[in-house]
């Protein structure tokens, strides 16, 4: 396996692990403030990891940054509505 392929696999596994862990934490904690903090961290992690990934691939465009912000914002709104 190439070194780049191994790194990509690790990055995608990390993102998957963070999302799954966040879902479990959202189910575990019942405090609205803690849940909001988890959702904020998850959303920020999603946006930053996506932008960093494309930056490292040297194909980052402003449209991709805007897309990650838009999806992150929708994700924040939906999760905030579900986990009140």
PDB file of N, CA, C and O in Angstrom:
ATOM      1  N   UNK A   1       0.841  -1.178   0.000  1.00  0.00           N
ATOM      2  CA  UNK A   1       0.000   0.000   0.000  1.00  0.00           C
ATOM      3  C   UNK A   1       0.886   1.241   0.000  1.00  0.00           C
ATOM      4  O   UNK A   1       1.873   1.298   0.734  1.00  0.00           O
ATOM      5  N   UNK A   2       0.548   2.212  -0.801  1.00  0.00           N
ATOM      6  CA  UNK A   2       1.322   3.441  -0.865  1.00  0.00           C
ATOM      7  C   UNK A   2       1.185   4.222   0.433  1.00  0.00           C
ATOM      8  O   UNK A   2       0.218   4.061   1.177  1.00  0.00           O
ATOM      9  N   UNK A   3       2.172   5.067   0.686  1.00  0.00           N
ATOM     10  CA  UNK A   3       2.161   5.877   1.894  1.00  0.00           C
ATOM     11  C   UNK A   3       0.987   6.863   1.875  1.00  0.00           C
ATOM     12  O   UNK A   3       0.346   7.074   2.904  1.00  0.00           O
ATOM     13  N   UNK A   4       0.704   7.460   0.733  1.00  0.00           N
ATOM     14  CA  UNK A   4      -0.406   8.398   0.616  1.00  0.00           C
ATOM     15  C   UNK A   4      -1.752   7.738   0.834  1.00  0.00           C
ATOM     16  O   UNK A   4      -2.654   8.323   1.433  1.00  0.00           O
ATOM     17  N   UNK A   5      -1.882   6.514   0.343  1.00  0.00           N
ATOM     18  CA  UNK A   5      -3.127   5.770   0.509  1.00  0.00           C
ATOM     19  C   UNK A   5      -3.354   5.425   1.978  1.00  0.00           C
ATOM     20  O   UNK A   5      -4.478   5.491   2.475  1.00  0.00           O
ATOM     21  N   UNK A   6      -2.275   5.055   2.663  1.00  0.00           N
ATOM     22  CA  UNK A   6      -2.371   4.741   4.087  1.00  0.00           C
ATOM     23  C   UNK A   6      -2.780   5.963   4.881  1.00  0.00           C
ATOM     24  O   UNK A   6      -3.585   5.861   5.808  1.00  0.00           O
ATOM     25  N   UNK A   7      -2.238   7.114   4.533  1.00  0.00           N
ATOM     26  CA  UNK A   7      -2.577   8.360   5.233  1.00  0.00           C
ATOM     27  C   UNK A   7      -4.042   8.728   5.008  1.00  0.00           C
ATOM     28  O   UNK A   7      -4.740   9.117   5.944  1.00  0.00           O
ATOM     29  N   UNK A   8      -4.505   8.605   3.759  1.00  0.00           N
ATOM     30  CA  UNK A   8      -5.900   8.903   3.456  1.00  0.00           C
ATOM     31  C   UNK A   8      -6.830   7.968   4.223  1.00  0.00           C
ATOM     32  O   UNK A   8      -7.855   8.397   4.752  1.00  0.00           O
ATOM     33  N   UNK A   9      -6.469   6.703   4.279  1.00  0.00           N
ATOM     34  CA  UNK A   9      -7.281   5.737   5.020  1.00  0.00           C
ATOM     35  C   UNK A   9      -7.360   6.110   6.487  1.00  0.00           C
ATOM     36  O   UNK A   9      -8.423   6.023   7.102  1.00  0.00           O
ATOM     37  N   UNK A  10      -6.233   6.527   7.047  1.00  0.00           N
ATOM     38  CA  UNK A  10      -6.222   6.952   8.447  1.00  0.00           C
ATOM     39  C   UNK A  10      -7.100   8.174   8.660  1.00  0.00           C
ATOM     40  O   UNK A  10      -7.859   8.233   9.627  1.00  0.00           O
ATOM     41  N   UNK A  11      -7.001   9.161   7.753  1.00  0.00           N
ATOM     42  CA  UNK A  11      -7.792  10.383   7.894  1.00  0.00           C
ATOM     43  C   UNK A  11      -9.284  10.088   7.817  1.00  0.00           C
ATOM     44  O   UNK A  11     -10.057  10.606   8.623  1.00  0.00           O
ATOM     45  N   UNK A  12      -9.696   9.270   6.868  1.00  0.00           N
ATOM     46  CA  UNK A  12     -11.112   8.946   6.744  1.00  0.00           C
ATOM     47  C   UNK A  12     -11.604   8.107   7.917  1.00  0.00           C
ATOM     48  O   UNK A  12     -12.741   8.262   8.360  1.00  0.00           O
ATOM     49  N   UNK A  13     -10.752   7.220   8.417  1.00  0.00           N
ATOM     50  CA  UNK A  13     -11.110   6.427   9.596  1.00  0.00           C
ATOM     51  C   UNK A  13     -11.255   7.336  10.816  1.00  0.00           C
ATOM     52  O   UNK A  13     -12.161   7.150  11.629  1.00  0.00           O
ATOM     53  N   UNK A  14     -10.365   8.317  10.941  1.00  0.00           N
ATOM     54  CA  UNK A  14     -10.443   9.270  12.050  1.00  0.00           C
ATOM     55  C   UNK A  14     -11.746  10.067  12.001  1.00  0.00           C
ATOM     56  O   UNK A  14     -12.412  10.230  13.024  1.00  0.00           O
ATOM     57  N   UNK A  15     -12.110  10.559  10.829  1.00  0.00           N
ATOM     58  CA  UNK A  15     -13.361  11.318  10.688  1.00  0.00           C
ATOM     59  C   UNK A  15     -14.554  10.435  11.048  1.00  0.00           C
ATOM     60  O   UNK A  15     -15.457  10.873  11.760  1.00  0.00           O
ATOM     61  N   UNK A  16     -14.560   9.203  10.563  1.00  0.00           N
ATOM     62  CA  UNK A  16     -15.637   8.272  10.882  1.00  0.00           C
ATOM     63  C   UNK A  16     -15.704   8.019  12.384  1.00  0.00           C
ATOM     64  O   UNK A  16     -16.791   8.028  12.962  1.00  0.00           O
ATOM     65  N   UNK A  17     -14.554   7.793  13.026  1.00  0.00           N
ATOM     66  CA  UNK A  17     -14.497   7.542  14.461  1.00  0.00           C
ATOM     67  C   UNK A  17     -15.020   8.744  15.252  1.00  0.00           C
ATOM     68  O   UNK A  17     -15.757   8.570  16.223  1.00  0.00           O
ATOM     69  N   UNK A  18     -14.647   9.950  14.850  1.00  0.00           N
ATOM     70  CA  UNK A  18     -15.105  11.160  15.554  1.00  0.00           C
ATOM     71  C   UNK A  18     -16.614  11.307  15.427  1.00  0.00           C
ATOM     72  O   UNK A  18     -17.280  11.659  16.401  1.00  0.00           O
ATOM     73  N   UNK A  19     -17.164  11.048  14.257  1.00  0.00           N
ATOM     74  CA  UNK A  19     -18.610  11.166  14.057  1.00  0.00           C
ATOM     75  C   UNK A  19     -19.351  10.135  14.903  1.00  0.00           C
ATOM     76  O   UNK A  19     -20.327  10.472  15.573  1.00  0.00           O
ATOM     77  N   UNK A  20     -18.901   8.892  14.879  1.00  0.00           N
ATOM     78  CA  UNK A  20     -19.556   7.834  15.666  1.00  0.00           C
ATOM     79  C   UNK A  20     -19.447   8.130  17.159  1.00  0.00           C
ATOM     80  O   UNK A  20     -20.428   7.983  17.888  1.00  0.00           O
ATOM     81  N   UNK A  21     -18.271   8.542  17.622  1.00  0.00           N
ATOM     82  CA  UNK A  21     -18.082   8.881  19.030  1.00  0.00           C
ATOM     83  C   UNK A  21     -18.985  10.039  19.437  1.00  0.00           C
ATOM     84  O   UNK A  21     -19.559  10.025  20.526  1.00  0.00           O
ATOM     85  N   UNK A  22     -19.114  11.032  18.579  1.00  0.00           N
ATOM     86  CA  UNK A  22     -19.972  12.184  18.882  1.00  0.00           C
ATOM     87  C   UNK A  22     -21.432  11.768  19.013  1.00  0.00           C
ATOM     88  O   UNK A  22     -22.147  12.273  19.878  1.00  0.00           O
ATOM     89  N   UNK A  23     -21.872  10.860  18.166  1.00  0.00           N
ATOM     90  CA  UNK A  23     -23.258  10.386  18.253  1.00  0.00           C
ATOM     91  C   UNK A  23     -23.489   9.678  19.581  1.00  0.00           C
ATOM     92  O   UNK A  23     -24.510   9.892  20.234  1.00  0.00           O
ATOM     93  N   UNK A  24     -22.538   8.832  19.982  1.00  0.00           N
ATOM     94  CA  UNK A  24     -22.669   8.159  21.279  1.00  0.00           C
ATOM     95  C   UNK A  24     -22.661   9.165  22.433  1.00  0.00           C
ATOM     96  O   UNK A  24     -23.425   9.018  23.387  1.00  0.00           O
ATOM     97  N   UNK A  25     -21.811  10.175  22.351  1.00  0.00           N
ATOM     98  CA  UNK A  25     -21.763  11.186  23.406  1.00  0.00           C
ATOM     99  C   UNK A  25     -23.058  12.001  23.461  1.00  0.00           C
ATOM    100  O   UNK A  25     -23.527  12.359  24.541  1.00  0.00           O
ATOM    101  N   UNK A  26     -23.626  12.287  22.301  1.00  0.00           N
ATOM    102  CA  UNK A  26     -24.897  13.018  22.269  1.00  0.00           C
ATOM    103  C   UNK A  26     -26.014  12.206  22.917  1.00  0.00           C
ATOM    104  O   UNK A  26     -26.903  12.763  23.561  1.00  0.00           O
ATOM    105  N   UNK A  27     -25.962  10.899  22.744  1.00  0.00           N
ATOM    106  CA  UNK A  27     -26.967  10.037  23.378  1.00  0.00           C
ATOM    107  C   UNK A  27     -26.714   9.884  24.880  1.00  0.00           C
ATOM    108  O   UNK A  27     -27.659   9.739  25.655  1.00  0.00           O
ATOM    109  N   UNK A  28     -25.455   9.916  25.288  1.00  0.00           N
ATOM    110  CA  UNK A  28     -25.100   9.695  26.685  1.00  0.00           C
ATOM    111  C   UNK A  28     -25.416  10.905  27.555  1.00  0.00           C
ATOM    112  O   UNK A  28     -26.029  10.768  28.614  1.00  0.00           O
ATOM    113  N   UNK A  29     -25.000  12.089  27.112  1.00  0.00           N
ATOM    114  CA  UNK A  29     -25.208  13.301  27.901  1.00  0.00           C
ATOM    115  C   UNK A  29     -26.600  13.862  27.657  1.00  0.00           C
ATOM    116  O   UNK A  29     -27.078  13.891  26.522  1.00  0.00           O
ATOM    117  N   UNK A  30     -27.242  14.303  28.719  1.00  0.00           N
ATOM    118  CA  UNK A  30     -28.602  14.847  28.603  1.00  0.00           C
ATOM    119  C   UNK A  30     -28.647  16.363  28.752  1.00  0.00           C
ATOM    120  O   UNK A  30     -29.682  16.977  28.492  1.00  0.00           O
ATOM    121  N   UNK A  31     -27.542  16.971  29.165  1.00  0.00           N
ATOM    122  CA  UNK A  31     -27.488  18.421  29.335  1.00  0.00           C
ATOM    123  C   UNK A  31     -27.459  19.107  27.969  1.00  0.00           C
ATOM    124  O   UNK A  31     -26.685  18.740  27.085  1.00  0.00           O
ATOM    125  N   UNK A  32     -28.322  20.109  27.822  1.00  0.00           N
ATOM    126  CA  UNK A  32     -28.396  20.826  26.549  1.00  0.00           C
ATOM    127  C   UNK A  32     -27.095  21.570  26.250  1.00  0.00           C
ATOM    128  O   UNK A  32     -26.692  21.668  25.091  1.00  0.00           O
ATOM    129  N   UNK A  33     -26.442  22.088  27.272  1.00  0.00           N
ATOM    130  CA  UNK A  33     -25.187  22.820  27.061  1.00  0.00           C
ATOM    131  C   UNK A  33     -24.072  21.887  26.603  1.00  0.00           C
ATOM    132  O   UNK A  33     -23.301  22.229  25.706  1.00  0.00           O
ATOM    133  N   UNK A  34     -23.986  20.722  27.212  1.00  0.00           N
ATOM    134  CA  UNK A  34     -22.953  19.765  26.803  1.00  0.00           C
ATOM    135  C   UNK A  34     -23.219  19.287  25.389  1.00  0.00           C
ATOM    136  O   UNK A  34     -22.294  19.178  24.584  1.00  0.00           O
ATOM    137  N   UNK A  35     -24.471  19.002  25.083  1.00  0.00           N
ATOM    138  CA  UNK A  35     -24.807  18.561  23.721  1.00  0.00           C
ATOM    139  C   UNK A  35     -24.475  19.630  22.694  1.00  0.00           C
ATOM    140  O   UNK A  35     -23.961  19.323  21.618  1.00  0.00           O
ATOM    141  N   UNK A  36     -24.770  20.892  23.023  1.00  0.00           N
ATOM    142  CA  UNK A  36     -24.444  21.981  22.102  1.00  0.00           C
ATOM    143  C   UNK A  36     -22.934  22.076  21.887  1.00  0.00           C
ATOM    144  O   UNK A  36     -22.477  22.337  20.775  1.00  0.00           O
ATOM    145  N   UNK A  37     -22.166  21.865  22.949  1.00  0.00           N
ATOM    146  CA  UNK A  37     -20.710  21.865  22.817  1.00  0.00           C
ATOM    147  C   UNK A  37     -20.215  20.739  21.938  1.00  0.00           C
ATOM    148  O   UNK A  37     -19.318  20.938  21.119  1.00  0.00           O
ATOM    149  N   UNK A  38     -20.792  19.550  22.098  1.00  0.00           N
ATOM    150  CA  UNK A  38     -20.406  18.408  21.265  1.00  0.00           C
ATOM    151  C   UNK A  38     -20.748  18.672  19.807  1.00  0.00           C
ATOM    152  O   UNK A  38     -19.946  18.388  18.918  1.00  0.00           O
ATOM    153  N   UNK A  39     -21.924  19.208  19.562  1.00  0.00           N
ATOM    154  CA  UNK A  39     -22.346  19.512  18.186  1.00  0.00           C
ATOM    155  C   UNK A  39     -21.443  20.577  17.572  1.00  0.00           C
ATOM    156  O   UNK A  39     -21.076  20.479  16.401  1.00  0.00           O
ATOM    157  N   UNK A  40     -21.087  21.583  18.347  1.00  0.00           N
ATOM    158  CA  UNK A  40     -20.194  22.630  17.856  1.00  0.00           C
ATOM    159  C   UNK A  40     -18.820  22.064  17.514  1.00  0.00           C
ATOM    160  O   UNK A  40     -18.255  22.385  16.468  1.00  0.00           O
ATOM    161  N   UNK A  41     -18.284  21.222  18.392  1.00  0.00           N
ATOM    162  CA  UNK A  41     -16.977  20.600  18.134  1.00  0.00           C
ATOM    163  C   UNK A  41     -17.035  19.700  16.913  1.00  0.00           C
ATOM    164  O   UNK A  41     -16.124  19.717  16.085  1.00  0.00           O
ATOM    165  N   UNK A  42     -18.093  18.916  16.792  1.00  0.00           N
ATOM    166  CA  UNK A  42     -18.232  18.023  15.646  1.00  0.00           C
ATOM    167  C   UNK A  42     -18.310  18.809  14.339  1.00  0.00           C
ATOM    168  O   UNK A  42     -17.654  18.461  13.357  1.00  0.00           O
ATOM    169  N   UNK A  43     -19.103  19.851  14.334  1.00  0.00           N
ATOM    170  CA  UNK A  43     -19.255  20.675  13.134  1.00  0.00           C
ATOM    171  C   UNK A  43     -17.929  21.338  12.762  1.00  0.00           C
ATOM    172  O   UNK A  43     -17.538  21.347  11.595  1.00  0.00           O
ATOM    173  N   UNK A  44     -17.248  21.888  13.753  1.00  0.00           N
ATOM    174  CA  UNK A  44     -15.953  22.529  13.497  1.00  0.00           C
ATOM    175  C   UNK A  44     -14.939  21.517  12.975  1.00  0.00           C
ATOM    176  O   UNK A  44     -14.190  21.807  12.041  1.00  0.00           O
ATOM    177  N   UNK A  45     -14.914  20.335  13.575  1.00  0.00           N
ATOM    178  CA  UNK A  45     -13.993  19.287  13.130  1.00  0.00           C
ATOM    179  C   UNK A  45     -14.283  18.903  11.680  1.00  0.00           C
ATOM    180  O   UNK A  45     -13.353  18.730  10.892  1.00  0.00           O
ATOM    181  N   UNK A  46     -15.552  18.768  11.323  1.00  0.00           N
ATOM    182  CA  UNK A  46     -15.927  18.403   9.959  1.00  0.00           C
ATOM    183  C   UNK A  46     -15.432  19.449   8.962  1.00  0.00           C
ATOM    184  O   UNK A  46     -14.860  19.104   7.928  1.00  0.00           O
ATOM    185  N   UNK A  47     -15.650  20.706   9.267  1.00  0.00           N
ATOM    186  CA  UNK A  47     -15.249  21.782   8.354  1.00  0.00           C
ATOM    187  C   UNK A  47     -13.732  21.839   8.224  1.00  0.00           C
ATOM    188  O   UNK A  47     -13.197  21.884   7.116  1.00  0.00           O
ATOM    189  N   UNK A  48     -13.043  21.837   9.361  1.00  0.00           N
ATOM    190  CA  UNK A  48     -11.583  21.946   9.339  1.00  0.00           C
ATOM    191  C   UNK A  48     -10.945  20.741   8.660  1.00  0.00           C
ATOM    192  O   UNK A  48     -10.025  20.898   7.858  1.00  0.00           O
ATOM    193  N   UNK A  49     -11.425  19.536   8.974  1.00  0.00           N
ATOM    194  CA  UNK A  49     -10.818  18.346   8.367  1.00  0.00           C
ATOM    195  C   UNK A  49     -11.035  18.328   6.854  1.00  0.00           C
ATOM    196  O   UNK A  49     -10.147  17.912   6.110  1.00  0.00           O
ATOM    197  N   UNK A  50     -12.191  18.768   6.397  1.00  0.00           N
ATOM    198  CA  UNK A  50     -12.443  18.818   4.956  1.00  0.00           C
ATOM    199  C   UNK A  50     -11.567  19.827   4.245  1.00  0.00           C
ATOM    200  O   UNK A  50     -11.023  19.542   3.178  1.00  0.00           O
ATOM    201  N   UNK A  51     -11.428  21.003   4.829  1.00  0.00           N
ATOM    202  CA  UNK A  51     -10.601  22.048   4.218  1.00  0.00           C
ATOM    203  C   UNK A  51      -9.128  21.632   4.235  1.00  0.00           C
ATOM    204  O   UNK A  51      -8.424  21.805   3.240  1.00  0.00           O
ATOM    205  N   UNK A  52      -8.665  21.090   5.352  1.00  0.00           N
ATOM    206  CA  UNK A  52      -7.267  20.649   5.441  1.00  0.00           C
ATOM    207  C   UNK A  52      -6.989  19.528   4.440  1.00  0.00           C
ATOM    208  O   UNK A  52      -5.937  19.510   3.800  1.00  0.00           O
ATOM    209  N   UNK A  53      -7.921  18.604   4.306  1.00  0.00           N
ATOM    210  CA  UNK A  53      -7.729  17.501   3.361  1.00  0.00           C
ATOM    211  C   UNK A  53      -7.512  18.034   1.935  1.00  0.00           C
ATOM    212  O   UNK A  53      -6.574  17.627   1.250  1.00  0.00           O
ATOM    213  N   UNK A  54      -8.378  18.937   1.506  1.00  0.00           N
ATOM    214  CA  UNK A  54      -8.249  19.468   0.144  1.00  0.00           C
ATOM    215  C   UNK A  54      -7.023  20.365   0.004  1.00  0.00           C
ATOM    216  O   UNK A  54      -6.414  20.428  -1.064  1.00  0.00           O
ATOM    217  N   UNK A  55      -6.663  21.054   1.078  1.00  0.00           N
ATOM    218  CA  UNK A  55      -5.447  21.870   1.040  1.00  0.00           C
ATOM    219  C   UNK A  55      -4.221  20.985   0.845  1.00  0.00           C
ATOM    220  O   UNK A  55      -3.341  21.308   0.047  1.00  0.00           O
ATOM    221  N   UNK A  56      -4.161  19.874   1.568  1.00  0.00           N
ATOM    222  CA  UNK A  56      -3.028  18.955   1.421  1.00  0.00           C
ATOM    223  C   UNK A  56      -3.000  18.296   0.050  1.00  0.00           C
ATOM    224  O   UNK A  56      -1.929  17.967  -0.461  1.00  0.00           O
ATOM    225  N   UNK A  57      -4.168  18.101  -0.548  1.00  0.00           N
ATOM    226  CA  UNK A  57      -4.228  17.521  -1.891  1.00  0.00           C
ATOM    227  C   UNK A  57      -3.929  18.555  -2.972  1.00  0.00           C
ATOM    228  O   UNK A  57      -3.832  18.223  -4.154  1.00  0.00           O
ATOM    229  N   UNK A  58      -3.784  19.805  -2.555  1.00  0.00           N
ATOM    230  CA  UNK A  58      -3.488  20.936  -3.451  1.00  0.00           C
ATOM    231  C   UNK A  58      -4.587  21.160  -4.488  1.00  0.00           C
ATOM    232  O   UNK A  58      -4.313  21.540  -5.627  1.00  0.00           O
ATOM    233  N   UNK A  59      -5.827  20.920  -4.080  1.00  0.00           N
ATOM    234  CA  UNK A  59      -6.951  21.189  -4.977  1.00  0.00           C
ATOM    235  C   UNK A  59      -8.060  21.967  -4.265  1.00  0.00           C
ATOM    236  O   UNK A  59      -9.235  21.849  -4.611  1.00  0.00           O
ATOM    237  N   UNK A  60      -7.669  22.760  -3.271  1.00  0.00           N
ATOM    238  CA  UNK A  60      -8.642  23.534  -2.500  1.00  0.00           C
ATOM    239  C   UNK A  60      -9.121  24.736  -3.311  1.00  0.00           C
ATOM    240  O   UNK A  60      -8.324  25.504  -3.850  1.00  0.00           O
ATOM    241  N   UNK A  61     -10.437  24.874  -3.381  1.00  0.00           N
ATOM    242  CA  UNK A  61     -11.057  26.007  -4.064  1.00  0.00           C
ATOM    243  C   UNK A  61     -12.018  26.673  -3.095  1.00  0.00           C
ATOM    244  O   UNK A  61     -12.485  26.044  -2.145  1.00  0.00           O
ATOM    245  N   UNK A  62     -12.308  27.915  -3.327  1.00  0.00           N
ATOM    246  CA  UNK A  62     -13.211  28.648  -2.439  1.00  0.00           C
ATOM    247  C   UNK A  62     -14.607  28.016  -2.447  1.00  0.00           C
ATOM    248  O   UNK A  62     -15.313  28.056  -1.440  1.00  0.00           O
ATOM    249  N   UNK A  63     -14.998  27.439  -3.572  1.00  0.00           N
ATOM    250  CA  UNK A  63     -16.307  26.792  -3.641  1.00  0.00           C
ATOM    251  C   UNK A  63     -16.366  25.580  -2.707  1.00  0.00           C
ATOM    252  O   UNK A  63     -17.417  25.288  -2.136  1.00  0.00           O
ATOM    253  N   UNK A  64     -15.244  24.876  -2.550  1.00  0.00           N
ATOM    254  CA  UNK A  64     -15.219  23.740  -1.630  1.00  0.00           C
ATOM    255  C   UNK A  64     -15.301  24.209  -0.180  1.00  0.00           C
ATOM    256  O   UNK A  64     -15.973  23.587   0.643  1.00  0.00           O
ATOM    257  N   UNK A  65     -14.619  25.300   0.124  1.00  0.00           N
ATOM    258  CA  UNK A  65     -14.690  25.858   1.481  1.00  0.00           C
ATOM    259  C   UNK A  65     -16.126  26.264   1.790  1.00  0.00           C
ATOM    260  O   UNK A  65     -16.634  25.978   2.874  1.00  0.00           O
ATOM    261  N   UNK A  66     -16.774  26.918   0.854  1.00  0.00           N
ATOM    262  CA  UNK A  66     -18.168  27.338   1.045  1.00  0.00           C
ATOM    263  C   UNK A  66     -19.082  26.121   1.193  1.00  0.00           C
ATOM    264  O   UNK A  66     -20.030  26.144   1.979  1.00  0.00           O
ATOM    265  N   UNK A  67     -18.798  25.070   0.442  1.00  0.00           N
ATOM    266  CA  UNK A  67     -19.591  23.841   0.537  1.00  0.00           C
ATOM    267  C   UNK A  67     -19.451  23.209   1.927  1.00  0.00           C
ATOM    268  O   UNK A  67     -20.445  22.790   2.519  1.00  0.00           O
ATOM    269  N   UNK A  68     -18.227  23.141   2.444  1.00  0.00           N
ATOM    270  CA  UNK A  68     -18.031  22.585   3.778  1.00  0.00           C
ATOM    271  C   UNK A  68     -18.724  23.437   4.840  1.00  0.00           C
ATOM    272  O   UNK A  68     -19.305  22.899   5.783  1.00  0.00           O
ATOM    273  N   UNK A  69     -18.667  24.764   4.694  1.00  0.00           N
ATOM    274  CA  UNK A  69     -19.378  25.631   5.634  1.00  0.00           C
ATOM    275  C   UNK A  69     -20.888  25.436   5.542  1.00  0.00           C
ATOM    276  O   UNK A  69     -21.571  25.405   6.566  1.00  0.00           O
ATOM    277  N   UNK A  70     -21.411  25.305   4.334  1.00  0.00           N
ATOM    278  CA  UNK A  70     -22.854  25.116   4.158  1.00  0.00           C
ATOM    279  C   UNK A  70     -23.314  23.786   4.751  1.00  0.00           C
ATOM    280  O   UNK A  70     -24.314  23.735   5.467  1.00  0.00           O
ATOM    281  N   UNK A  71     -22.586  22.713   4.453  1.00  0.00           N
ATOM    282  CA  UNK A  71     -22.959  21.404   5.001  1.00  0.00           C
ATOM    283  C   UNK A  71     -22.787  21.397   6.512  1.00  0.00           C
ATOM    284  O   UNK A  71     -23.620  20.843   7.228  1.00  0.00           O
ATOM    285  N   UNK A  72     -21.710  22.009   7.004  1.00  0.00           N
ATOM    286  CA  UNK A  72     -21.496  22.102   8.441  1.00  0.00           C
ATOM    287  C   UNK A  72     -22.598  22.872   9.137  1.00  0.00           C
ATOM    288  O   UNK A  72     -23.039  22.488  10.220  1.00  0.00           O
ATOM    289  N   UNK A  73     -23.047  23.955   8.524  1.00  0.00           N
ATOM    290  CA  UNK A  73     -24.142  24.746   9.099  1.00  0.00           C
ATOM    291  C   UNK A  73     -25.439  23.946   9.132  1.00  0.00           C
ATOM    292  O   UNK A  73     -26.160  23.965  10.129  1.00  0.00           O
ATOM    293  N   UNK A  74     -25.734  23.244   8.040  1.00  0.00           N
ATOM    294  CA  UNK A  74     -26.942  22.400   8.023  1.00  0.00           C
ATOM    295  C   UNK A  74     -26.846  21.294   9.061  1.00  0.00           C
ATOM    296  O   UNK A  74     -27.823  20.983   9.741  1.00  0.00           O
ATOM    297  N   UNK A  75     -25.664  20.702   9.179  1.00  0.00           N
ATOM    298  CA  UNK A  75     -25.446  19.652  10.160  1.00  0.00           C
ATOM    299  C   UNK A  75     -25.659  20.201  11.570  1.00  0.00           C
ATOM    300  O   UNK A  75     -26.278  19.539  12.403  1.00  0.00           O
ATOM    301  N   UNK A  76     -25.156  21.397  11.842  1.00  0.00           N
ATOM    302  CA  UNK A  76     -25.324  22.025  13.152  1.00  0.00           C
ATOM    303  C   UNK A  76     -26.796  22.279  13.454  1.00  0.00           C
ATOM    304  O   UNK A  76     -27.265  21.990  14.555  1.00  0.00           O
ATOM    305  N   UNK A  77     -27.518  22.812  12.493  1.00  0.00           N
ATOM    306  CA  UNK A  77     -28.939  23.125  12.688  1.00  0.00           C
ATOM    307  C   UNK A  77     -29.753  21.854  12.913  1.00  0.00           C
ATOM    308  O   UNK A  77     -30.592  21.805  13.813  1.00  0.00           O
ATOM    309  N   UNK A  78     -29.511  20.839  12.108  1.00  0.00           N
ATOM    310  CA  UNK A  78     -30.276  19.588  12.238  1.00  0.00           C
ATOM    311  C   UNK A  78     -29.983  18.897  13.557  1.00  0.00           C
ATOM    312  O   UNK A  78     -30.905  18.475  14.256  1.00  0.00           O
ATOM    313  N   UNK A  79     -28.703  18.778  13.904  1.00  0.00           N
ATOM    314  CA  UNK A  79     -28.366  18.116  15.165  1.00  0.00           C
ATOM    315  C   UNK A  79     -28.843  18.907  16.379  1.00  0.00           C
ATOM    316  O   UNK A  79     -29.246  18.324  17.386  1.00  0.00           O
ATOM    317  N   UNK A  80     -28.797  20.241  16.284  1.00  0.00           N
ATOM    318  CA  UNK A  80     -29.290  21.063  17.387  1.00  0.00           C
ATOM    319  C   UNK A  80     -30.794  20.894  17.577  1.00  0.00           C
ATOM    320  O   UNK A  80     -31.292  20.913  18.703  1.00  0.00           O
ATOM    321  N   UNK A  81     -31.509  20.730  16.475  1.00  0.00           N
ATOM    322  CA  UNK A  81     -32.948  20.520  16.559  1.00  0.00           C
ATOM    323  C   UNK A  81     -33.277  19.144  17.128  1.00  0.00           C
ATOM    324  O   UNK A  81     -34.233  18.997  17.890  1.00  0.00           O
ATOM    325  N   UNK A  82     -32.501  18.153  16.768  1.00  0.00           N
ATOM    326  CA  UNK A  82     -32.765  16.783  17.240  1.00  0.00           C
ATOM    327  C   UNK A  82     -32.407  16.645  18.720  1.00  0.00           C
ATOM    328  O   UNK A  82     -33.151  16.026  19.480  1.00  0.00           O
ATOM    329  N   UNK A  83     -31.283  17.210  19.130  1.00  0.00           N
ATOM    330  CA  UNK A  83     -30.776  17.012  20.490  1.00  0.00           C
ATOM    331  C   UNK A  83     -30.996  18.235  21.365  1.00  0.00           C
ATOM    332  O   UNK A  83     -30.038  18.753  21.939  1.00  0.00           O
ATOM    333  N   UNK A  84     -32.196  18.698  21.480  1.00  0.00           N
ATOM    334  CA  UNK A  84     -32.510  19.829  22.370  1.00  0.00           C
ATOM    335  C   UNK A  84     -32.573  19.368  23.779  1.00  0.00           C
ATOM    336  O   UNK A  84     -32.824  20.169  24.680  1.00  0.00           O
TER     337      UNK A  84
END
